[in-house]
Amino acid sequence: MMNEFDHRVLGAKYNLFSFFEEGPGMPVWHDLGLKIKNSLIDYWREVHREARYVEIQSPIMLDKELWKRSGHLDYFEENMYFSSVDKREYAIKPMSCPGAILLFKNKKRSFAELPLRISELGLVHRNEPSGSLSGLLRVRSFMQDDGHIFCRKNDLVGEIRSVIELMQKMMKHCGLNDYHFELSLKGGDGKNFMGSDEDWILAEGIFEKVLNELSLPVKKNFGEAKFYGPSLDLHIKDVHGRYWQCSTLQLDFNLPSRFDLHFFNEKGQKEVPLMLHRAIYGSLERFVAILLENFGKNLPFWMHPVQYKILSISSAANDYAKSISRELARLKINIELDIDDLNLKEKIKRSHEEFVHSLILVGEKEEKEKIIVLKRRGKNSQEIVCLNKFLKEFLKM
């Protein structure tokens, strides 16, 4: 049953996104919803530049033989979409790993380039069962913030630690603190996994070492690892008490060998790199759904689709309201402008029914004194602020 905390209700009520029968499980983002998503992307790019990732964009469709070589067809074919062009078989990517692999293999690589951290906001498609589709939480078409790190064995502990710390940093910035980690290990009879027992012992031991160093509590799931290696997954709790897997970090010692990847070490000899797969948001669609269900209209200010709505008290102040909206738009602040011929009480009431964070009220007095009246979300009192001082706050951001 849907209720007021359901992201699907919020999405329809506030015009954030839609679904259509012509594309089941494939969301269409509206302007306001896309502003939330793009704010997350802007922040993601900022922190990844700081962490020295290079960003790429790989094709949405690649030769089917590539997916055979990667092993995805053996383990994931039922969830993939396929196409045929000029009598050649293609697969629409369910994940972005092969694109990063092709880029690594595109040139001669030296040990001095490692660790090589590659990030991608990849549009991926997975053929999820129709009965499992649930708004943005489980879809067939979504954007995943993939990352692939190519490194040497002695880099692994530091790189794994850095990814975990990046996960924690980004969750904190997004206001999400109720989550836990789960470590998926091989276990069982090992029939559904690639690689030797020795490789798995090494990989799982490295994860255990980092988790112990960080004193990070973790739930262990035996037999739940990815087919190419163990994984550490972050599960976020939503307002309903459900947990959703978002961030993931996976150690892969199989794909580099399958694709004959190598770099030249200090002695000029070929050496096979190890590969880490990781995502922080995971599916951006799912991440936005979790944010909406936890915060509703009270999304953190930096990602809010309408950070300020500017209301003119009278038509005489419309030009002043318009000038403020232009200044804030120039500073990349998400704004809306209400200069309709209604009284202020009606305008404020209407804004409370919309997806708005805070209000700016202006009239003839405010224009004359070059001030604004701020009505911030969560605060009962209004603030009178000098316009220039207010604008300078955003120049520092």
N, C-alpha and C positions, 0 to 999 in steps of 0.2 A: 504494500500500500504506500502511495506517495504522500508526503506531508510537507509542511512549510520548510523543513530542513533538507528536503530532497533537492539535489542540484538540478534535476530535470524540471521540477516546478519553478525553481529560480530562473533557469535558462529560458523557459517559455514566458514567464511573467515579465522578465526584464529584457527580453529580446537579445539574448546572448548567443544562442546557437539553435540549430534546428536539425531534425532528421527527416528524411523523405523515403517513401517506398521505392523510389528509383535507385536508391543506394543504401540498402539496409546496413546499419552499423557504421555508416560513413558520414560523420557530422559535417554540417555546413556552418562555418563560423560567421556570426554577424559582427558588425563593427565593434560594439562594446565588448563582446566576448573575446574578439581578436586583440583588443587593447590589453586585456588581462594576459593573454598568451604571449603577446609581444613584449610586455614588461618583463615577464619571466625570461624570455629569450635575451633581452638586452642585458639583464643581470648575469645570465649564464655566460654570455660572451665576455663580459667584463672580468669575471673571476677566472675564466679559462685563459684569457690573455695573460693575467697575472700569474697563472700556474704554468705558463709557457707551453700551451697547446697550440698546434696549427689547425685551422679549420678547413675542411674540404666539403665538397658536395659531389656525391657519386650518383650514377644513373639509377632511376627507379626500376629499370628492367635490364637484366643481364642474361647472357647465354646460359641455357639450362645445364650445359656441361660443367660450367663453373660451380654450380650448386651440387652437382654430383661429386666433383672433386673435393669440395669443402665438407661433404658428408651430410649436408642439410637434407638432401633428398632421402637419404636412408632413415633419418630420424624425424623429419618434419614435413614430409611431402603432403600429407593430408591437410595441412594448414596453409598450403601455398597456392597462389594463383599462377596460371600459366597463359602464355600467348604464343602465337606463331606468326612470323613475318618473313616473307620471301622463302618459305619452306625451311625456315630455321626456328628452332624451339627456344623460347625464352621463359624465364621465371621472373615474376614481379617480386622484388625483394621483401622478405619478412624481417630482415635485419640488415645492418650495413657493413658487416665484417668483410665481405669480399672486396668492397670498394677500397677499404683501407689497405687490404692486402695487395691489391693491384697497384696502389700508389707506392707502397713500400718497395715493390718489386720493379718499379718503373725505372730505377737508376741504380748504379753501383753505390752501395752503402758502406760507410766506414764506422768503426767503433766509436769514433768521436761524435757521431750524430745521435748516439743512444744515451739515455732513453729518448725515443721519438714518440711524442704524445700527439695523437691525431684525434680531433673531435669532429662530429658531424651532427647536424640537425636533420636526421633522415626521415623522409616520409615513407612509411612501411605499411604493408598490407598483410593481414593474417586472416585466414578463413575460419573464424571462430563459429561454433555451432550457433544457429539462430536463437536457440533457447537460452543461451548464456549471455546474449547481448543485454546491456544495462546502461542506457544513457552514455555518458562519457567514460564511465568506469570500465566498461568492456566493449570495445569497438573493433571494427575490421580495418579501418584506415586511421592511422595516427602518426604523430611525430614523436620520434624517440631521440633523446639527446645522447647519442652513442659516443663512445670514446674508445680508442684502441691504442694501447701503449706497447711498443716494441722495445725490449730491454734485454739485459744480460742477467744471469742468475744472481750475481751479487747486487743487482739493482732491485730485486723483487721486494725485499722487506721494506725498503724506503718508499718504493712506488705504491705498494699496497697501503702502507701507513698514510701516505699523502692523499690517496683517494678516499680513504675512510674519513680523514680530517676534512676533506672538501665536502663530503656528504654532510657531515655534522655542521659545518659552517653554513651551507646553503639552507639546510632545514631550519636552523636558528634564524637566519635572515628572513625566511618565509613565515616565521611565527609558529612553526610546527615543532613541538617538543615531546609529544607523546608517541614514541616509536621504539621498536626494538630490532635487533639484528638476529638473523638466522643463518647458520652455516650448513649448506647442503653438501653432503659427502657421498662417496661412491657406495660403499656398503653392498649388501645383497650378493648376488652371484656374479655381478660385473658384466653380464652379457650385453647390456645396452650402453656400454661405455667404450670409448676409443682409448688406445694407449696401454702401456705396460703397467703392471702393479708397482714397479719401482718409481715410475713417473708420478703415479697417484700418491704414493707415500710421501714423496718429496713435496708435491704441491700442497697436500693437506697439512703437512708439517709446517710449511711456511705460514699458512693462514693461522694455525694455532699459535705460532711464535708471535706474530704481530698482535693478535687479539690479547694474548697474555701480557705483552708489553704495554698495551693501552688499557689494561684492566677492563676490557669491554665485555660485559655479560652477553652471552649468545646462546641461542637454542640450536641444537644440532639435529639435522634431519638426515638420517642414513638412507642411502639409495635414491636421494632426490637431486643429486648433482646434475649439471649439464652434461651432455654426452661427451664433451671434449675436456671437461675439467670441473673442479669444485667451484662453488660460488658462495659469496656472502651477500645476503639480501637484506635491505632495510624495509621494514613493514610499518606503515603509518596507521594510527588509529583514527577513525572518523568519529563524528559526533554521535553516531548510532552504536559505537562500541565495536565496529567491525575493523579488521586490519587488512590493509591493502599493500601488496609488494610494489615498491617504487624503485628505489636505488638498487643497483646490483653491481657486483664486482666478481669477475670470473677469471680464473687462471687457465690458460690454454697452452698446452705443450704439444698439441697435435697439428693444428692448422699450419703453423710455420713449416713443419716438415712436409706436410701434404702439398704445399705450394712451392717447395724448394726455396724457401726464403733463406737468405744468408747475408752476413756483413763480413767485412774483413777486419780481423783483430790487429793488435799491435804488431804481430809478427807477419802480417800480410796473409794470414791463413783464413779460410772460410769458417764461419761459425754461425750456427743457427740461433736466431733470437727466440726469446720467449715472448708470449703475447698475453696482455691483459685486456679483457673486454670489460667496459664499465659504462654505466649510465647513472645520472644523479636524480633527475626528475623521473626517469623512466619514460613512460608515456606522458607527454604533456597534457593530453586529454584527460587521463586519469588524475593527474596532479591537480589540474584546474578543478575537477569535480570534487576532490578531497578538500581543496581550499574553500570552495563554495559551501560545502556541507558543514565545514567547521566554522567559517566566518560569516557566511551570507553576505549582506551588504556591508559588513564591517571588515572587509578585506584590508590588509595592511595598506597604508596610504600610498606607498611607492608603486604598488601594482593595481591600484583602483582605477577602473575605467572612466569614472567621472570624479576626479579629485576635488574639483570645485564647480559649483553651479553659481553663476553670477545673476543676481536678480536686481532689476531696476525698480526703485520705489515708485517712480513716476516716469512718464514718457520724456520729461525734460532731462532725465538722467540717462537716457538710452545711449547717447553718444559716448558718455563716460564709461558705461558698462561695456560697450563695444571696444573701446580703446584698451580697457583692462584685459578683455578676452584676447585681443591680439598680442598683448605683451606676454601673457601667460602661455599662449600657444607657441610663441617664439621661443620660450624657455622650455618647451616640450612638456608642459603640464596639461593633463587631460581635463578639458573644461567643457561646460555647456553654458549657453546664454539664454536667459528668459527675459525678453523685453515685451512680452504679451501685454495687452491692455486689460490687466486684471489688477485687483488690489493686492497689496503685499501679503496679507494674511492668506489669500487664496493661492498665491504663488508658493509660499512656504509649505502650505498643506500639500500641494501637488508634488513638491520636491521630496517630501517625506515618503511619498508613495512610489518614488523612482529609485533607481540604483545610483545614489549620490552619496559621496562621503561628507563634504562640508559645503557651507554656503558663504557667498560674499554678497552683502547688501550695499547698494549705493543709491544715493539720491542727490538732489541739488546741493545740499549742505556738504555732503562728502566730496562732491566734485569741486566745490569752491575751496575746501580746505585740503584737497588732495589726500584724502583718507579713505579707508574702507571699513565696513563693519563685518567682522568675521564671526560666523556661527559654526564652530567646529563640532564634528560628530563626537558624541559622548560627553559634551560639556553643556551645562544648562545656561551659563552666562555667555554674553556676547563680548567681543573684544573690538576696540577701536584701534586701528593700526595705520600708521603712515604708509601710503602706497609705495613710496620708494624703498622704505625699509623692508616691506613685505617682499618686493620683487628681488631685492638684494639677497634675501635668504635663499632663493632658488638659484641665484648665480653661483652660490658657494657649493651647491649640490653636485 
